[in-house]
Amino acid sequence: MSLIEIGNRGLDPKIKQFLQEQPKQLEELTLEEIRYVVDTAPEKRAETLDKDIPTRSGKIKCRFYTPPGTAGPFQVLVWIHGGGWVRGTLDSYNYVCHNLCLRSSIIVISLDYRLAPEFKYPAAVEDCFDAVQWIQSNLQQIPKADASKPIGLAGDSAGGTLSIQVAADIYKTRGRNPLSYIVAIYPWVNLHSHDTTSFTEFGKNHLLTKSITDRFKQYYLPEDVDTKDQKISPLFTDRSILSRFPPTLVLTSECDVLRDEGEAFGFVLSECGVFVKIHRYNGTVHGFFSRGNVLPFSGFAEAALGDVCGFIHEINRKSV
């Protein structure tokens, strides 16, 4: 396994200009401003259906994206959105989910889990785990779903973290339904320490800063928790659990405080015998994957989307 670098190193000038022209930096926004999002649906769209899925705390809303037409059945991918556990909606990830569905010919189910600070840890983890368990147990009831194939799991940023945490909860108990693959896009896997080169180099003026990560942690975590607990920081997950993980794709961005820890997690998986690919997208910052409809980021997002869809096709070909 090796790290694949994509593009030229150094922050892209157009992205640099975009960041400089923002009226406020992310850490200057109120929680309400941070949470402001718009619908990002692309022109080409999948069929969609909103549905409530039961959890131990009640229910959460989910959006099902299905390829149009009469073909099928299709494998199911569960998408868990990012946003530092404090922001993100079904609408804000329409662009990502429609494209994943149509370009990979899969059913995508996007989870609208509870957010902090109203609902602190472990609410988001529990919501996502319960929803994934329900989906795995009810594949035969999902229209056009291929119940013969294990589901995939994917997410970006905090959603990448949650994807890894859900997988760890699944694989720590033998006998549970396995996963087909995991896609973790610039995941935050070490909430215990900022002691990395990327945190030092990009901790200011690169969208996701040290200041805003500290703020997200304050919103998300209860007081007096052990941030080195593997249930909070997946980088410290027991290797006997990680060794059971399915094929995993880890995407990072060069100018991102979370770059080094995400790549470190990929190398740990490889050391555990897991089939892993790590792609670093040079020239861009945290959050680019969900900004495919924003011009400075569109080329980077398009490249990453193609790599994710290619990985899904690759794993599914091998499993036939």
N, C-alpha and C positions, 0 to 999 in steps of 0.2 A: 504494500500500500504506500502511496506517496501523495504529497500535497500537489494539486494541480493549480497553478496560477493562471488566471485568465485576464488578459488585457495588460496595459502598461501601468507601471507603478507611479504613485503620486496622485494626489487628489485631482480629479478631472476639473479643468478650468471652469466649465459651465456649471458644475455642481458647486464649486467654490463661490462663484458669482451668485448662484441661487441662494446659498446659505447667507451670504453677506447682505442680500437684499431683503431678507425677512424682517418685518417691522419689529418682531420680538423673537428672542431665542427661546427654545423650548423651556428652559428652566425659569424663564420670566413669566410664563403663562399661568393663569389660575387653573385649578382642576377643571372647571367648567370649560375653559378655553382649550385645554388639552383634549378634552373629550369631544370637542366639536368635530364632526365628520360629515362627509357627504356621500351619497350613493355613487359607487364607482363602476356600475355595470357597463361592460363594453357593448359595441354594436351587435356582435354575434353572441347570442345568448342560449344557454341551455334551458330546459324546462325546469321550473322551480316550484317547490311546495314547502311551506312552513308548517312545522309540526312540533308539538310538545313531546319531550321524552322524559319519562319519570326518573327521579333521582332520590337518594335517601332523604333529601331536604325538601322534596316537593316535585318540581319539574323545571326544565329549562327549554327554551325555544331553540329549534334547530332548523336549518334550511337545507333541503335536499335539491341537488342539481343533477339532472339526468339528461344524457344525450337525447336530442329530439328524434322522432321517428319511431319505427316499430322494431328496430334491431335490439339486440341484447341476447343473453343477460350480460351485465357489466359488473366488474369488481367494484367494491366500495372502498373509498378513501375517506377517512375522518379528518377534517381540517380544524385545527385549533388556532385561533387568531392571536396575534401579538398585541402589545400595548402596555407593557409594564405591569400587567394585572389590574390596571386602573382604567384603561380605555379600550376601544374596539367594539364594533357591532357587526351584525350580519351584513348590513348594507356596506360598511366600509371595506369589506373583503369580497364584494361581488366580483370585482375585476379579476382577482386571483382565482376564485372558485369557478366562475364561468369558464375561464381559460383552461384550468386544470381538467375540468370535466370534458370539454370539447376536444382538447388536443391530446388527451390521454385515453379517451373513450372509456371513462369510468364514471361511476356515481360518486359525487362529492357530498358529504354531509358536514356542514359547518355548524359548530357549537357556540351558542350564546351563553357562556358560563357567567356566574356571578362575579362582579368586580369589587375590588377594594377601592376606597377604605371602608365602604359600607359592609363588605363581606371580606374579612381578612383570611389569610391562610388558616386552615386548609380548604376553604370553600371551593376555590377554583379547581384544585386537584380532585376533590371528591366529585364535583359536578362532571368533570371530564371523564374520570374513571367510570362512574356510574353510567354515563351516556354510552361510552364505548362498550361496556359490558352488555347494555341493553341492545345495542346495534348488533353485536356479535351473536346474541341469543335470538334475534328476530330477523335475521337476514332473509329467511324464507317469506316473511311478510312484507318485505320492501319491494315494490314493483320494479321489475327489470333487474333486480340484484342477483348476482351469481353467488348462491349460497355455498357453492363448492370451493370457493377461493377464500383464503383468509383475507381480512381487511388490511389496508395500509393505514398508516398514521403519519400526519404531517402538521407542521406549524412553524410560524416565524417568531423570533424573539422570545417573549414570555410563552408564546404558543409552542415554540420549539422545546422550551424547557418543560412545559406541561406534557408534551408528547413523550419525552424521555421519561418523565415521572410516571405517566400512565403505563408505559411499557415496562418499567421496573416493577410496578405493582402487579402487572400481569405475570411477569416471568419469575417473581420471587416465590410464587406458588406453582409447583408443577401440576400439570393437568388442565390448566386453563387454556382457552382457545388462543393459539399463537397468532402472531401478526405476520403479514407478508413482507413488509419493509417499513422503515422509518425515514422520514425526511425532516431534518432539523436545520432550520434556516437561521443563521446567527443566533443560536440559543444562548441564554444566560445560565451557565451551569455552575458558577461559583459565586454565591452571594456572601461568602465569608471574607474574601480578600480581593483587593484591587492591585495586588502585587504582580502585575504583568507589564511587559513593554508597551503593549497596545493601550493599556489604561493610562500609562504615563504620557505616551506620545499624542493620544487623541482625546484626552480627558477634558479638553476645552475646545469650543468652536467647531465641533464636528457633529452637530445635531444631537446625538446621544452623548451627554457629557457625564463626568463623575458626579456633578451636582444633581443632575436629574435622576441618575441611578440611585443615589442616596435617598432622594425624595420618594422614588417609587418603592424602595425597600421600607421606608417609614410608613407609607400607606398600606403596604401589603402584609408585612409581618407583625404579629403580636409582639409585645414586649417580652424580653428575656427568653427568646427562642435561641436554640443553638443553630447558627447559620451554617455550621459544618455538617449538620445532620443531612444524610443522603436524601431525605425526603424533601429537603429545601434546596440543597446544592447537589445536583446529579453527578457532578464531577467526582464526588466521594462515594458513589454507589458501590456496594460490595461487588467485587469482580466476579464472584460466583454467579451473581445475577446478570451482570453485563455479558458474560460469556454465552448466555442463552439468547441474546438479542438477535433479531433478524438482520438481513442486509440493511445498511444505513448509509444515507447520503447526508453529509454535513456541509452546508454552505456558509461561508464567511465573507465579510467585506474588509478590504485592506484598511480603510481609515475608520475603524470602529473599535471602541474600547473593549468590546466582547470578542474580538478576533482571536486572540491568543488562547483564551480558555475554551472557546468552541473547537479550535483545532486540536488542543490538548485532549479534549474529550474524544475526538475522533481517533487519535493515536492510542488512547487507552483502550477503546473498543477493539482496535486492530490487535493490540497486544493480548487481548482476551480471545482472539481467534475469530472475531466477527468480520464479515466481508464489509469493508468500509471504503467510501470514496469521500475525499475532502476537496472541495473546490473553493478557492479564494478569488473573489472578484476585485481585482485591483482598480484603483481610481474612484471608488465609490464609498459611501458611508452606510451606517446602520439604517435599516428601513427601506432600502431601495426596492426590494422585491415586491412590496405592495404598492409601489408608486409607478407602475408601468404606464399609467396614463398621464404622468407628469414628465414633461419633455427632458429635463436634464437626466432623469433616471431611466427613461424608456428603453434605451439600448441595453443597459445593464440588466434591467428586469426581463427583457425579452430573451437575452442570453441565458439567464438563470432559469427562466421558465422552460426553455428548451432543454436544459440539462436535467431538470426535475422530471419532465415528461419522458426524456430518453432513459433515465434511470428506472422509472416505473416500467416502461416497455421492456427494458433489459431484464429486470428481475422476473417479470411475468413470463417472458420467453423461456428463461431458465427453469421455471417451475412447471412448465408443461410436460 
